Amino acid sequence: MIHEISDYLFQIIDVSTFVAAISLCLIAFAYWLVRVMTDSILLSVTYTPIMLLGGLAANDFFNKHFIVVIQQDSDSNTVLNIAVGMLIALVVMLILTRVVYAVSEAKARARRTPTAAELN
């Protein structure tokens, strides 16, 4: 199981120069966008590698299963494949962040001791 996972990761990381350049440009823009919207370096640094892997995995998936987004142009297909994968990864990360935030808020409310005004 571990060998299959590592083989898949090596396979999606083994990309052409064009795919690497497009991935780096899109991930730099995504990092900047998350950084500007959240004012958090930690979220930006956390989201960046997940979105990069999502983009590369989507590109690999679409190419393996011959899913064509635009008919004739393979370069445009590559850009859109990576962008779709990054968006899917971003949505998943946002949902996970929201769940973790809700769980931590529930734990904080459960640990908080009631004040005198709440007891009366």
Phi and psi in radians as a Rosetta constraint file:
Dihedral C 1 N 2 CA 2 C 2 CIRCULARHARMONIC -1.123 0.35
Dihedral N 2 CA 2 C 2 N 3 CIRCULARHARMONIC -0.666 0.35
Dihedral C 2 N 3 CA 3 C 3 CIRCULARHARMONIC -1.171 0.35
Dihedral N 3 CA 3 C 3 N 4 CIRCULARHARMONIC -0.635 0.35
Dihedral C 3 N 4 CA 4 C 4 CIRCULARHARMONIC -1.178 0.35
Dihedral N 4 CA 4 C 4 N 5 CIRCULARHARMONIC -0.678 0.35
Dihedral C 4 N 5 CA 5 C 5 CIRCULARHARMONIC -1.156 0.35
Dihedral N 5 CA 5 C 5 N 6 CIRCULARHARMONIC -0.792 0.35
Dihedral C 5 N 6 CA 6 C 6 CIRCULARHARMONIC -1.162 0.35
Dihedral N 6 CA 6 C 6 N 7 CIRCULARHARMONIC -0.638 0.35
Dihedral C 6 N 7 CA 7 C 7 CIRCULARHARMONIC -1.087 0.35
Dihedral N 7 CA 7 C 7 N 8 CIRCULARHARMONIC -0.729 0.35
Dihedral C 7 N 8 CA 8 C 8 CIRCULARHARMONIC -1.149 0.35
Dihedral N 8 CA 8 C 8 N 9 CIRCULARHARMONIC -0.738 0.35
Dihedral C 8 N 9 CA 9 C 9 CIRCULARHARMONIC -1.099 0.35
Dihedral N 9 CA 9 C 9 N 10 CIRCULARHARMONIC -0.729 0.35
Dihedral C 9 N 10 CA 10 C 10 CIRCULARHARMONIC -1.135 0.35
Dihedral N 10 CA 10 C 10 N 11 CIRCULARHARMONIC -0.594 0.35
Dihedral C 10 N 11 CA 11 C 11 CIRCULARHARMONIC -1.196 0.35
Dihedral N 11 CA 11 C 11 N 12 CIRCULARHARMONIC -0.749 0.35
Dihedral C 11 N 12 CA 12 C 12 CIRCULARHARMONIC -1.331 0.35
Dihedral N 12 CA 12 C 12 N 13 CIRCULARHARMONIC -0.388 0.35
Dihedral C 12 N 13 CA 13 C 13 CIRCULARHARMONIC -1.427 0.35
Dihedral N 13 CA 13 C 13 N 14 CIRCULARHARMONIC -0.423 0.35
Dihedral C 13 N 14 CA 14 C 14 CIRCULARHARMONIC -1.362 0.35
Dihedral N 14 CA 14 C 14 N 15 CIRCULARHARMONIC 1.538 0.35
Dihedral C 14 N 15 CA 15 C 15 CIRCULARHARMONIC -2.150 0.35
Dihedral N 15 CA 15 C 15 N 16 CIRCULARHARMONIC 2.929 0.35
Dihedral C 15 N 16 CA 16 C 16 CIRCULARHARMONIC -1.353 0.35
Dihedral N 16 CA 16 C 16 N 17 CIRCULARHARMONIC 2.992 0.35
Dihedral C 16 N 17 CA 17 C 17 CIRCULARHARMONIC -1.126 0.35
Dihedral N 17 CA 17 C 17 N 18 CIRCULARHARMONIC -0.675 0.35
Dihedral C 17 N 18 CA 18 C 18 CIRCULARHARMONIC -1.096 0.35
Dihedral N 18 CA 18 C 18 N 19 CIRCULARHARMONIC -0.806 0.35
Dihedral C 18 N 19 CA 19 C 19 CIRCULARHARMONIC -1.114 0.35
Dihedral N 19 CA 19 C 19 N 20 CIRCULARHARMONIC -0.701 0.35
Dihedral C 19 N 20 CA 20 C 20 CIRCULARHARMONIC -1.132 0.35
Dihedral N 20 CA 20 C 20 N 21 CIRCULARHARMONIC -0.734 0.35
Dihedral C 20 N 21 CA 21 C 21 CIRCULARHARMONIC -1.148 0.35
Dihedral N 21 CA 21 C 21 N 22 CIRCULARHARMONIC -0.778 0.35
Dihedral C 21 N 22 CA 22 C 22 CIRCULARHARMONIC -1.124 0.35
Dihedral N 22 CA 22 C 22 N 23 CIRCULARHARMONIC -0.732 0.35
Dihedral C 22 N 23 CA 23 C 23 CIRCULARHARMONIC -1.084 0.35
Dihedral N 23 CA 23 C 23 N 24 CIRCULARHARMONIC -0.761 0.35
Dihedral C 23 N 24 CA 24 C 24 CIRCULARHARMONIC -1.140 0.35
Dihedral N 24 CA 24 C 24 N 25 CIRCULARHARMONIC -0.708 0.35
Dihedral C 24 N 25 CA 25 C 25 CIRCULARHARMONIC -1.125 0.35
Dihedral N 25 CA 25 C 25 N 26 CIRCULARHARMONIC -0.802 0.35
Dihedral C 25 N 26 CA 26 C 26 CIRCULARHARMONIC -1.166 0.35
Dihedral N 26 CA 26 C 26 N 27 CIRCULARHARMONIC -0.665 0.35
Dihedral C 26 N 27 CA 27 C 27 CIRCULARHARMONIC -1.264 0.35
Dihedral N 27 CA 27 C 27 N 28 CIRCULARHARMONIC -0.574 0.35
Dihedral C 27 N 28 CA 28 C 28 CIRCULARHARMONIC -1.127 0.35
Dihedral N 28 CA 28 C 28 N 29 CIRCULARHARMONIC -0.740 0.35
Dihedral C 28 N 29 CA 29 C 29 CIRCULARHARMONIC -1.140 0.35
Dihedral N 29 CA 29 C 29 N 30 CIRCULARHARMONIC -0.729 0.35
Dihedral C 29 N 30 CA 30 C 30 CIRCULARHARMONIC -1.128 0.35
Dihedral N 30 CA 30 C 30 N 31 CIRCULARHARMONIC -0.707 0.35
Dihedral C 30 N 31 CA 31 C 31 CIRCULARHARMONIC -1.051 0.35
Dihedral N 31 CA 31 C 31 N 32 CIRCULARHARMONIC -0.823 0.35
Dihedral C 31 N 32 CA 32 C 32 CIRCULARHARMONIC -1.082 0.35
Dihedral N 32 CA 32 C 32 N 33 CIRCULARHARMONIC -0.739 0.35
Dihedral C 32 N 33 CA 33 C 33 CIRCULARHARMONIC -1.118 0.35
Dihedral N 33 CA 33 C 33 N 34 CIRCULARHARMONIC -0.795 0.35
Dihedral C 33 N 34 CA 34 C 34 CIRCULARHARMONIC -1.131 0.35
Dihedral N 34 CA 34 C 34 N 35 CIRCULARHARMONIC -0.691 0.35
Dihedral C 34 N 35 CA 35 C 35 CIRCULARHARMONIC -1.115 0.35
Dihedral N 35 CA 35 C 35 N 36 CIRCULARHARMONIC -0.745 0.35
Dihedral C 35 N 36 CA 36 C 36 CIRCULARHARMONIC -1.222 0.35
Dihedral N 36 CA 36 C 36 N 37 CIRCULARHARMONIC -0.705 0.35
Dihedral C 36 N 37 CA 37 C 37 CIRCULARHARMONIC -1.317 0.35
Dihedral N 37 CA 37 C 37 N 38 CIRCULARHARMONIC -0.567 0.35
Dihedral C 37 N 38 CA 38 C 38 CIRCULARHARMONIC -1.854 0.35
Dihedral N 38 CA 38 C 38 N 39 CIRCULARHARMONIC -0.262 0.35
Dihedral C 38 N 39 CA 39 C 39 CIRCULARHARMONIC 0.942 0.35
Dihedral N 39 CA 39 C 39 N 40 CIRCULARHARMONIC 0.599 0.35
Dihedral C 39 N 40 CA 40 C 40 CIRCULARHARMONIC -2.271 0.35
Dihedral N 40 CA 40 C 40 N 41 CIRCULARHARMONIC 2.073 0.35
Dihedral C 40 N 41 CA 41 C 41 CIRCULARHARMONIC -1.216 0.35
Dihedral N 41 CA 41 C 41 N 42 CIRCULARHARMONIC -0.654 0.35
Dihedral C 41 N 42 CA 42 C 42 CIRCULARHARMONIC -1.072 0.35
Dihedral N 42 CA 42 C 42 N 43 CIRCULARHARMONIC -0.798 0.35
Dihedral C 42 N 43 CA 43 C 43 CIRCULARHARMONIC -1.120 0.35
Dihedral N 43 CA 43 C 43 N 44 CIRCULARHARMONIC -0.710 0.35
Dihedral C 43 N 44 CA 44 C 44 CIRCULARHARMONIC -1.095 0.35
Dihedral N 44 CA 44 C 44 N 45 CIRCULARHARMONIC -0.787 0.35
Dihedral C 44 N 45 CA 45 C 45 CIRCULARHARMONIC -1.213 0.35
Dihedral N 45 CA 45 C 45 N 46 CIRCULARHARMONIC -0.575 0.35
Dihedral C 45 N 46 CA 46 C 46 CIRCULARHARMONIC -1.274 0.35
Dihedral N 46 CA 46 C 46 N 47 CIRCULARHARMONIC -0.732 0.35
Dihedral C 46 N 47 CA 47 C 47 CIRCULARHARMONIC -1.278 0.35
Dihedral N 47 CA 47 C 47 N 48 CIRCULARHARMONIC -0.537 0.35
Dihedral C 47 N 48 CA 48 C 48 CIRCULARHARMONIC -1.020 0.35
Dihedral N 48 CA 48 C 48 N 49 CIRCULARHARMONIC -0.948 0.35
Dihedral C 48 N 49 CA 49 C 49 CIRCULARHARMONIC -1.168 0.35
Dihedral N 49 CA 49 C 49 N 50 CIRCULARHARMONIC -0.545 0.35
Dihedral C 49 N 50 CA 50 C 50 CIRCULARHARMONIC -1.178 0.35
Dihedral N 50 CA 50 C 50 N 51 CIRCULARHARMONIC -0.743 0.35
Dihedral C 50 N 51 CA 51 C 51 CIRCULARHARMONIC -1.171 0.35
Dihedral N 51 CA 51 C 51 N 52 CIRCULARHARMONIC -0.621 0.35
Dihedral C 51 N 52 CA 52 C 52 CIRCULARHARMONIC -1.112 0.35
Dihedral N 52 CA 52 C 52 N 53 CIRCULARHARMONIC -0.821 0.35
Dihedral C 52 N 53 CA 53 C 53 CIRCULARHARMONIC -1.120 0.35
Dihedral N 53 CA 53 C 53 N 54 CIRCULARHARMONIC -0.639 0.35
Dihedral C 53 N 54 CA 54 C 54 CIRCULARHARMONIC -1.110 0.35
Dihedral N 54 CA 54 C 54 N 55 CIRCULARHARMONIC -0.727 0.35
Dihedral C 54 N 55 CA 55 C 55 CIRCULARHARMONIC -1.153 0.35
Dihedral N 55 CA 55 C 55 N 56 CIRCULARHARMONIC -0.769 0.35
Dihedral C 55 N 56 CA 56 C 56 CIRCULARHARMONIC -1.193 0.35
Dihedral N 56 CA 56 C 56 N 57 CIRCULARHARMONIC -0.665 0.35
Dihedral C 56 N 57 CA 57 C 57 CIRCULARHARMONIC -1.175 0.35
Dihedral N 57 CA 57 C 57 N 58 CIRCULARHARMONIC -0.687 0.35
Dihedral C 57 N 58 CA 58 C 58 CIRCULARHARMONIC -1.145 0.35
Dihedral N 58 CA 58 C 58 N 59 CIRCULARHARMONIC -0.714 0.35
Dihedral C 58 N 59 CA 59 C 59 CIRCULARHARMONIC -1.069 0.35
Dihedral N 59 CA 59 C 59 N 60 CIRCULARHARMONIC -0.781 0.35
Dihedral C 59 N 60 CA 60 C 60 CIRCULARHARMONIC -1.114 0.35
Dihedral N 60 CA 60 C 60 N 61 CIRCULARHARMONIC -0.767 0.35
Dihedral C 60 N 61 CA 61 C 61 CIRCULARHARMONIC -1.090 0.35
Dihedral N 61 CA 61 C 61 N 62 CIRCULARHARMONIC -0.839 0.35
Dihedral C 61 N 62 CA 62 C 62 CIRCULARHARMONIC -1.123 0.35
Dihedral N 62 CA 62 C 62 N 63 CIRCULARHARMONIC -0.653 0.35
Dihedral C 62 N 63 CA 63 C 63 CIRCULARHARMONIC -1.228 0.35
Dihedral N 63 CA 63 C 63 N 64 CIRCULARHARMONIC -0.674 0.35
Dihedral C 63 N 64 CA 64 C 64 CIRCULARHARMONIC -1.163 0.35
Dihedral N 64 CA 64 C 64 N 65 CIRCULARHARMONIC -0.676 0.35
Dihedral C 64 N 65 CA 65 C 65 CIRCULARHARMONIC -1.714 0.35
Dihedral N 65 CA 65 C 65 N 66 CIRCULARHARMONIC 0.189 0.35
Dihedral C 65 N 66 CA 66 C 66 CIRCULARHARMONIC 0.953 0.35
Dihedral N 66 CA 66 C 66 N 67 CIRCULARHARMONIC 0.707 0.35
Dihedral C 66 N 67 CA 67 C 67 CIRCULARHARMONIC -1.501 0.35
Dihedral N 67 CA 67 C 67 N 68 CIRCULARHARMONIC 2.076 0.35
Dihedral C 67 N 68 CA 68 C 68 CIRCULARHARMONIC -1.921 0.35
Dihedral N 68 CA 68 C 68 N 69 CIRCULARHARMONIC 2.174 0.35
Dihedral C 68 N 69 CA 69 C 69 CIRCULARHARMONIC -1.520 0.35
Dihedral N 69 CA 69 C 69 N 70 CIRCULARHARMONIC -0.803 0.35
Dihedral C 69 N 70 CA 70 C 70 CIRCULARHARMONIC -2.074 0.35
Dihedral N 70 CA 70 C 70 N 71 CIRCULARHARMONIC 2.413 0.35
Dihedral C 70 N 71 CA 71 C 71 CIRCULARHARMONIC -1.002 0.35
Dihedral N 71 CA 71 C 71 N 72 CIRCULARHARMONIC -1.096 0.35
Dihedral C 71 N 72 CA 72 C 72 CIRCULARHARMONIC -1.688 0.35
Dihedral N 72 CA 72 C 72 N 73 CIRCULARHARMONIC -0.564 0.35
Dihedral C 72 N 73 CA 73 C 73 CIRCULARHARMONIC -1.607 0.35
Dihedral N 73 CA 73 C 73 N 74 CIRCULARHARMONIC 1.939 0.35
Dihedral C 73 N 74 CA 74 C 74 CIRCULARHARMONIC -1.270 0.35
Dihedral N 74 CA 74 C 74 N 75 CIRCULARHARMONIC -0.538 0.35
Dihedral C 74 N 75 CA 75 C 75 CIRCULARHARMONIC -1.161 0.35
Dihedral N 75 CA 75 C 75 N 76 CIRCULARHARMONIC -0.723 0.35
Dihedral C 75 N 76 CA 76 C 76 CIRCULARHARMONIC -1.139 0.35
Dihedral N 76 CA 76 C 76 N 77 CIRCULARHARMONIC -0.659 0.35
Dihedral C 76 N 77 CA 77 C 77 CIRCULARHARMONIC -1.062 0.35
Dihedral N 77 CA 77 C 77 N 78 CIRCULARHARMONIC -0.727 0.35
Dihedral C 77 N 78 CA 78 C 78 CIRCULARHARMONIC -1.081 0.35
Dihedral N 78 CA 78 C 78 N 79 CIRCULARHARMONIC -0.804 0.35
Dihedral C 78 N 79 CA 79 C 79 CIRCULARHARMONIC -1.083 0.35
Dihedral N 79 CA 79 C 79 N 80 CIRCULARHARMONIC -0.792 0.35
Dihedral C 79 N 80 CA 80 C 80 CIRCULARHARMONIC -1.192 0.35
Dihedral N 80 CA 80 C 80 N 81 CIRCULARHARMONIC -0.641 0.35
Dihedral C 80 N 81 CA 81 C 81 CIRCULARHARMONIC -1.056 0.35
Dihedral N 81 CA 81 C 81 N 82 CIRCULARHARMONIC -0.811 0.35
Dihedral C 81 N 82 CA 82 C 82 CIRCULARHARMONIC -1.147 0.35
Dihedral N 82 CA 82 C 82 N 83 CIRCULARHARMONIC -0.736 0.35
Dihedral C 82 N 83 CA 83 C 83 CIRCULARHARMONIC -1.126 0.35
Dihedral N 83 CA 83 C 83 N 84 CIRCULARHARMONIC -0.718 0.35
Dihedral C 83 N 84 CA 84 C 84 CIRCULARHARMONIC -1.120 0.35
Dihedral N 84 CA 84 C 84 N 85 CIRCULARHARMONIC -0.759 0.35
Dihedral C 84 N 85 CA 85 C 85 CIRCULARHARMONIC -1.096 0.35
Dihedral N 85 CA 85 C 85 N 86 CIRCULARHARMONIC -0.682 0.35
Dihedral C 85 N 86 CA 86 C 86 CIRCULARHARMONIC -1.173 0.35
Dihedral N 86 CA 86 C 86 N 87 CIRCULARHARMONIC -0.682 0.35
Dihedral C 86 N 87 CA 87 C 87 CIRCULARHARMONIC -1.141 0.35
Dihedral N 87 CA 87 C 87 N 88 CIRCULARHARMONIC -0.721 0.35
Dihedral C 87 N 88 CA 88 C 88 CIRCULARHARMONIC -1.108 0.35
Dihedral N 88 CA 88 C 88 N 89 CIRCULARHARMONIC -0.750 0.35
Dihedral C 88 N 89 CA 89 C 89 CIRCULARHARMONIC -1.118 0.35
Dihedral N 89 CA 89 C 89 N 90 CIRCULARHARMONIC -0.669 0.35
Dihedral C 89 N 90 CA 90 C 90 CIRCULARHARMONIC -1.115 0.35
Dihedral N 90 CA 90 C 90 N 91 CIRCULARHARMONIC -0.759 0.35
Dihedral C 90 N 91 CA 91 C 91 CIRCULARHARMONIC -1.109 0.35
Dihedral N 91 CA 91 C 91 N 92 CIRCULARHARMONIC -0.757 0.35
Dihedral C 91 N 92 CA 92 C 92 CIRCULARHARMONIC -1.074 0.35
Dihedral N 92 CA 92 C 92 N 93 CIRCULARHARMONIC -0.769 0.35
Dihedral C 92 N 93 CA 93 C 93 CIRCULARHARMONIC -1.133 0.35
Dihedral N 93 CA 93 C 93 N 94 CIRCULARHARMONIC -0.666 0.35
Dihedral C 93 N 94 CA 94 C 94 CIRCULARHARMONIC -1.131 0.35
Dihedral N 94 CA 94 C 94 N 95 CIRCULARHARMONIC -0.718 0.35
Dihedral C 94 N 95 CA 95 C 95 CIRCULARHARMONIC -1.119 0.35
Dihedral N 95 CA 95 C 95 N 96 CIRCULARHARMONIC -0.782 0.35
Dihedral C 95 N 96 CA 96 C 96 CIRCULARHARMONIC -1.100 0.35
Dihedral N 96 CA 96 C 96 N 97 CIRCULARHARMONIC -0.704 0.35
Dihedral C 96 N 97 CA 97 C 97 CIRCULARHARMONIC -1.092 0.35
Dihedral N 97 CA 97 C 97 N 98 CIRCULARHARMONIC -0.738 0.35
Dihedral C 97 N 98 CA 98 C 98 CIRCULARHARMONIC -1.126 0.35
Dihedral N 98 CA 98 C 98 N 99 CIRCULARHARMONIC -0.707 0.35
Dihedral C 98 N 99 CA 99 C 99 CIRCULARHARMONIC -1.136 0.35
Dihedral N 99 CA 99 C 99 N 100 CIRCULARHARMONIC -0.795 0.35
Dihedral C 99 N 100 CA 100 C 100 CIRCULARHARMONIC -1.089 0.35
Dihedral N 100 CA 100 C 100 N 101 CIRCULARHARMONIC -0.707 0.35
Dihedral C 100 N 101 CA 101 C 101 CIRCULARHARMONIC -1.111 0.35
Dihedral N 101 CA 101 C 101 N 102 CIRCULARHARMONIC -0.744 0.35
Dihedral C 101 N 102 CA 102 C 102 CIRCULARHARMONIC -1.149 0.35
Dihedral N 102 CA 102 C 102 N 103 CIRCULARHARMONIC -0.703 0.35
Dihedral C 102 N 103 CA 103 C 103 CIRCULARHARMONIC -1.147 0.35
Dihedral N 103 CA 103 C 103 N 104 CIRCULARHARMONIC -0.750 0.35
Dihedral C 103 N 104 CA 104 C 104 CIRCULARHARMONIC -1.174 0.35
Dihedral N 104 CA 104 C 104 N 105 CIRCULARHARMONIC -0.620 0.35
Dihedral C 104 N 105 CA 105 C 105 CIRCULARHARMONIC -1.144 0.35
Dihedral N 105 CA 105 C 105 N 106 CIRCULARHARMONIC -0.701 0.35
Dihedral C 105 N 106 CA 106 C 106 CIRCULARHARMONIC -1.142 0.35
Dihedral N 106 CA 106 C 106 N 107 CIRCULARHARMONIC -0.709 0.35
Dihedral C 106 N 107 CA 107 C 107 CIRCULARHARMONIC -1.146 0.35
Dihedral N 107 CA 107 C 107 N 108 CIRCULARHARMONIC -0.696 0.35
Dihedral C 107 N 108 CA 108 C 108 CIRCULARHARMONIC -1.147 0.35
Dihedral N 108 CA 108 C 108 N 109 CIRCULARHARMONIC -0.696 0.35
Dihedral C 108 N 109 CA 109 C 109 CIRCULARHARMONIC -1.156 0.35
Dihedral N 109 CA 109 C 109 N 110 CIRCULARHARMONIC -0.624 0.35
Dihedral C 109 N 110 CA 110 C 110 CIRCULARHARMONIC -1.231 0.35
Dihedral N 110 CA 110 C 110 N 111 CIRCULARHARMONIC -0.572 0.35
Dihedral C 110 N 111 CA 111 C 111 CIRCULARHARMONIC -1.430 0.35
Dihedral N 111 CA 111 C 111 N 112 CIRCULARHARMONIC -0.394 0.35
Dihedral C 111 N 112 CA 112 C 112 CIRCULARHARMONIC -1.165 0.35
Dihedral N 112 CA 112 C 112 N 113 CIRCULARHARMONIC 2.336 0.35
Dihedral C 112 N 113 CA 113 C 113 CIRCULARHARMONIC -1.481 0.35
Dihedral N 113 CA 113 C 113 N 114 CIRCULARHARMONIC 2.484 0.35
Dihedral C 113 N 114 CA 114 C 114 CIRCULARHARMONIC -1.220 0.35
Dihedral N 114 CA 114 C 114 N 115 CIRCULARHARMONIC 2.519 0.35
Dihedral C 114 N 115 CA 115 C 115 CIRCULARHARMONIC -1.441 0.35
Dihedral N 115 CA 115 C 115 N 116 CIRCULARHARMONIC 3.009 0.35
Dihedral C 115 N 116 CA 116 C 116 CIRCULARHARMONIC -1.108 0.35
Dihedral N 116 CA 116 C 116 N 117 CIRCULARHARMONIC -0.618 0.35
Dihedral C 116 N 117 CA 117 C 117 CIRCULARHARMONIC -1.192 0.35
Dihedral N 117 CA 117 C 117 N 118 CIRCULARHARMONIC -0.588 0.35
Dihedral C 117 N 118 CA 118 C 118 CIRCULARHARMONIC -1.299 0.35
Dihedral N 118 CA 118 C 118 N 119 CIRCULARHARMONIC -0.503 0.35
Dihedral C 118 N 119 CA 119 C 119 CIRCULARHARMONIC -1.275 0.35
Dihedral N 119 CA 119 C 119 N 120 CIRCULARHARMONIC -0.528 0.35
